[in-house]
Amino acid sequence: MPADPGTRHPGPFFLWRHLNKLRWMTLSTVVAMLVLLPALHVYQTYVAAHAYDLLSPSERRLYDVMEGLTAPFVDDPAEALDAIKGTTWSGSFWGLKLSDPLAALSQTAAGRGVHGPLLLTALIPLVFTLLLGRFFCGWLCPATFFYELNSNLAAWLGWAGLKLGDRRLDRRIKYGVLGLGLALSAATGSVLMAAVYPPAVIGREIYYAVAAGGFGAGTVYFLATLAFDLLVARRGFCRYLCPGGALYALLGRARLVRIRRLVARCNDCAKCNAVCEFGLDPMGDRFGADCTNCAACIAICPTDAMTFVLRPTDVPDQGPGHRGRRHRGEYEIAPKPIAEGKAAA
């Protein structure tokens, strides 16, 4: 009998299996930065105003903590801390200005004209999207940090016997939301997309919480999206409603870096499908434009049958895995023949 074909096909680069851990570290860092930046801004304001003696006890604690964090790196907080400003919607980092492509597109629509410097701030994220697809949604979006924790909560509630929503809606709805939002922005002259786009909402609400000591209406809105994911559709907002996700999916449809199934190593266990937050079909070679290259399917695969490749399209359906039931008999080791002596006996 021929050997298991999986042994003739090398598995993915060993570090790919750990990318999902790196992704969680990245998401945690982004959320931490969204908390730190408004605290630094408040501290910078106190320093510039020479207001320490006028601060309340809680404000002095913030001042002291921020001073301890920044003192090893800056001599003049009032000036030096201007190097980092902004949120995931738009920001400046040591002179490099970056904007979410949705921010640039929304403000272009609201202004009804093209502003070159604004579009340039979206160039670097745009290039990464063309290469990596909807990677922002899986690797940098602060909402993803909370949505995936919400998915874990849903799993625990399901284990406890509570019935949760798992409806499948039309993925094209999000493109309608994107188009409608841009049209309304152009009609009203307001950047309406910032009011419904979770990364922008979270950045704004965290700033309110840290700098103003309270939350705005955006917090209620974001909690409603979490409830939608629990009660209506798993990861439903990102799958079906997010305008930013729609834009990234359109821009990254022909991404060059994508995940591929190694059919010779696949055993059809379907763990990759179960772990996919976006309800895609990795086991059927159907990743599509919504894949965020999060590497969760690579991390969960017990036979190392998922890897990254460079190609502008998904591989066509390769059929069932060669280690699955439909192929198992072909690769089983044949039973040894009974010895003549034992047979004669």
C-alpha positions in Angstrom: 0.0 0.0 0.0 1.2 3.5 -0.7 2.4 5.7 2.1 0.3 8.4 3.6 0.5 11.2 1.1 0.7 13.7 4.0 4.2 12.5 4.7 5.3 13.5 1.1 3.9 17.1 1.5 5.6 19.4 4.0 3.4 21.1 6.5 3.2 24.9 7.0 6.1 26.9 8.3 6.1 26.1 12.0 5.6 29.8 13.1 2.3 30.0 11.2 0.7 28.0 14.0 1.6 30.7 16.5 0.4 33.7 14.5 -3.0 33.6 16.2 -1.3 34.2 19.6 0.6 37.1 18.0 -2.7 38.5 16.7 -4.2 38.5 20.2 -1.1 40.3 21.5 -1.5 42.9 18.7 -5.2 43.4 19.5 -4.5 43.7 23.2 -1.8 46.3 22.4 -4.2 48.3 20.3 -6.8 48.4 23.0 -4.2 49.4 25.6 -3.0 52.2 23.3 -6.5 53.5 23.0 -6.6 53.8 26.8 -3.1 55.2 27.1 -3.3 57.9 24.5 -6.2 60.0 26.1 -4.5 59.6 29.5 -1.3 61.0 28.0 -3.3 63.8 26.5 -4.9 64.7 29.8 -1.5 64.6 31.5 0.1 66.7 28.8 -2.7 69.3 29.4 -2.0 69.4 33.1 1.7 69.9 32.5 1.2 72.7 30.0 -1.2 74.5 32.4 1.2 74.0 35.4 -1.9 72.8 37.2 -0.7 70.2 39.6 -1.6 72.2 42.8 -5.1 72.7 41.5 -5.8 69.0 40.7 -8.2 66.8 42.6 -6.7 63.7 44.3 -7.8 61.4 41.4 -6.3 63.8 38.8 -3.1 63.9 40.8 -2.9 60.1 40.7 -3.3 60.2 36.9 -0.6 62.8 36.7 1.8 60.8 38.9 1.3 57.6 37.0 1.7 59.3 33.6 4.8 61.1 34.8 6.3 57.9 35.9 5.6 56.2 32.6 6.9 59.1 30.4 9.8 60.5 32.4 12.4 57.9 31.1 11.5 58.8 27.5 10.7 62.5 27.3 12.1 65.7 28.9 9.3 68.0 27.9 5.9 66.3 28.0 4.0 69.4 26.9 5.8 69.3 23.5 7.2 65.7 23.1 3.8 63.9 23.7 2.5 65.6 20.5 4.4 62.9 18.6 1.6 60.4 19.1 -2.0 61.5 18.7 -5.3 59.9 17.4 -7.2 56.7 17.3 -7.7 53.8 14.9 -9.9 56.2 12.8 -7.0 58.6 12.1 -3.8 59.5 13.9 -0.2 60.8 13.7 2.8 58.8 14.8 6.1 60.7 15.0 5.1 62.8 11.9 3.6 59.9 10.0 -0.1 60.5 9.4 -2.3 57.5 8.9 -6.0 57.2 8.3 -8.4 54.3 8.0 -9.3 54.1 4.3 -13.0 54.3 5.4 -12.2 57.6 7.2 -10.6 59.0 4.0 -13.4 57.8 1.8 -16.1 59.1 4.2 -14.6 62.5 4.6 -14.1 62.7 0.8 -17.8 62.0 0.4 -18.9 64.4 3.0 -16.7 67.2 1.5 -17.8 66.3 -2.0 -14.3 66.7 -3.3 -10.9 65.1 -3.3 -8.3 66.3 -0.8 -4.9 64.9 -1.8 -3.1 65.0 1.6 -6.1 63.3 3.2 -6.0 60.4 0.7 -2.3 60.1 1.2 -2.8 59.3 4.8 -4.7 56.2 3.8 -2.1 55.0 1.3 -0.1 52.7 3.6 -3.2 51.0 5.0 -4.5 50.7 1.4 -1.3 48.9 0.3 -1.4 46.5 3.2 -5.1 45.7 2.4 -4.2 45.0 -1.3 -1.6 42.6 -0.1 -3.3 41.0 3.0 -7.0 41.6 2.4 -9.3 42.2 5.3 -6.4 42.0 7.8 -7.4 45.2 9.7 -10.5 43.4 10.9 -8.6 40.5 12.3 -5.4 42.0 13.5 -5.9 45.7 14.4 -9.6 46.5 14.9 -10.2 47.1 18.6 -13.8 45.9 18.2 -12.5 42.5 17.2 -10.9 42.2 20.7 -14.3 42.6 22.3 -16.2 40.6 19.6 -14.1 37.6 20.0 -14.4 37.8 23.8 -18.1 38.0 23.2 -17.9 34.8 21.0 -16.2 33.0 24.0 -19.1 34.2 26.2 -21.5 32.8 23.6 -19.7 29.4 23.7 -20.0 29.3 27.5 -23.7 30.3 27.4 -24.3 27.6 24.8 -22.5 25.1 27.0 -24.8 26.1 29.8 -27.8 25.3 27.7 -28.9 28.8 26.6 -30.2 29.1 23.1 -28.4 31.8 21.1 -28.9 33.3 17.7 -27.0 31.7 14.7 -28.9 33.0 11.7 -27.2 33.3 8.4 -27.9 36.5 6.6 -26.9 37.9 3.2 -23.2 39.0 3.3 -24.0 41.6 0.7 -26.0 43.7 3.2 -22.7 45.3 4.5 -22.1 46.6 1.0 -25.5 48.3 1.0 -24.6 49.8 4.4 -21.4 51.1 3.0 -23.1 52.6 -0.1 -25.9 54.1 2.0 -23.5 55.6 4.5 -21.4 57.3 1.8 -24.5 58.6 0.0 -25.9 60.1 3.3 -22.5 61.6 4.1 -22.4 63.3 0.7 -26.0 64.5 1.1 -25.6 65.9 4.6 -22.0 67.0 4.5 -21.4 65.0 7.7 -19.1 62.0 8.3 -22.0 59.8 9.4 -19.9 56.6 9.0 -17.9 57.5 12.2 -21.1 57.1 14.2 -21.6 53.5 13.3 -18.1 52.2 12.6 -17.1 50.2 15.7 -13.3 51.1 15.7 -14.2 54.8 15.6 -16.9 54.4 18.2 -14.6 52.5 20.6 -11.8 55.0 20.2 -14.2 57.9 20.9 -15.9 56.2 23.9 -12.6 55.2 25.5 -11.5 58.8 25.2 -14.7 60.0 26.8 -14.2 57.5 29.6 -10.6 58.4 30.4 -10.6 62.2 29.7 -14.1 63.1 30.7 -15.0 60.4 33.2 -18.1 59.1 31.4 -19.4 57.4 28.3 -21.5 58.7 25.4 -24.3 57.2 23.3 -21.8 55.2 21.3 -21.3 52.9 24.2 -25.0 51.9 24.1 -24.6 51.4 20.3 -21.6 49.2 20.7 -23.3 47.1 23.4 -26.2 46.7 21.0 -23.8 45.2 18.4 -22.6 42.7 21.0 -26.2 41.8 21.8 -26.8 41.4 18.0 -23.9 38.9 17.8 -25.3 36.9 20.8 -29.0 36.9 20.0 -29.2 37.1 16.2 -26.0 35.9 14.4 -22.6 34.8 15.5 -20.1 37.7 14.7 -23.1 39.1 12.8 -22.1 42.8 12.8 -18.7 42.1 11.2 -20.1 39.5 8.8 -23.2 41.4 7.6 -23.3 45.0 8.6 -19.9 46.6 9.1 -19.2 49.3 6.4 -15.5 49.1 7.1 -15.5 45.4 6.7 -17.3 45.9 3.4 -14.7 48.3 2.1 -11.8 46.1 3.2 -13.4 43.0 1.6 -13.8 44.9 -1.7 -10.2 46.2 -1.6 -8.7 42.9 -0.6 -10.7 40.7 -2.9 -7.6 39.9 -5.0 -5.2 40.0 -2.0 -1.8 38.3 -2.6 -1.4 36.6 0.8 -4.1 34.1 1.6 -4.6 30.8 3.4 -4.7 27.5 1.5 -5.6 24.0 2.5 -3.1 21.2 1.9 -5.5 18.6 0.8 -3.0 15.8 1.1 -2.7 16.4 4.9 -6.4 17.2 5.6 -8.5 14.7 7.5 -11.8 16.5 7.1 -12.2 17.1 10.8 -13.9 20.5 10.1 -12.2 22.1 13.1 -11.2 24.9 10.8 -14.8 25.7 9.9 -15.9 25.6 13.5 -13.2 28.1 14.7 -13.7 30.6 11.8 -15.3 33.7 13.3 -16.6 34.8 9.9 -18.4 31.5 9.0 -16.2 30.7 6.0 -15.5 27.2 4.7 -11.8 26.5 4.8 -12.3 22.8 4.6 -14.1 23.3 1.3 -11.4 25.7 0.0 -13.8 28.6 0.2 -12.2 31.5 2.0 -13.4 34.4 -0.1 -13.1 38.2 0.3 -14.1 38.1 4.0 -11.1 36.1 5.2 -9.0 38.2 7.6 -5.9 36.0 7.5 -6.4 35.6 11.3 -4.6 32.2 11.2 -7.1 30.6 13.7 -7.7 27.8 11.2 -4.0 27.2 11.0 -3.6 27.1 14.7 -6.5 24.6 15.3 -5.6 22.2 12.5 -4.4 18.9 14.0 -2.7 17.7 10.8 -1.0 21.0 9.8 -3.1 21.1 6.7 -3.4 24.9 6.5 -0.7 27.3 5.3 -0.1 30.8 3.8 0.5 31.1 0.1 1.1 33.9 -2.4 -1.6 33.9 -5.1 -4.4 36.4 -6.1 -7.2 33.8 -5.9 -8.3 30.9 -3.8 -7.5 27.4 -4.9 -10.6 25.8 -6.5 -12.3 23.1 -4.5 -9.8 20.3 -4.0 -12.3 17.7 -2.8 -12.2 15.8 0.5 -9.0 15.5 2.5 -6.8 12.6 1.7 -6.7 11.6 5.3 -10.4 11.6 5.7 -12.8 8.7 5.6 -13.3 8.6 1.8 -9.5 8.1 1.4 -8.7 6.2 4.6 -8.8 2.7 3.1 -6.3 3.6 0.4 -3.6 4.5 2.9 -4.2 1.9 5.6 -1.3 -0.6 6.2 -2.3 -4.0 4.8 -2.6 -6.7 7.5 0.4 -9.1 7.6 -0.2 -12.6 6.1 -0.6 -15.4 8.6 2.6 -17.4 8.8 2.5 -20.9 7.1 3.4 -22.7 10.3 0.6 -21.1 12.3 -1.8 -21.8 9.4 -0.8 -25.5 9.3 -1.2 -25.7 13.0 
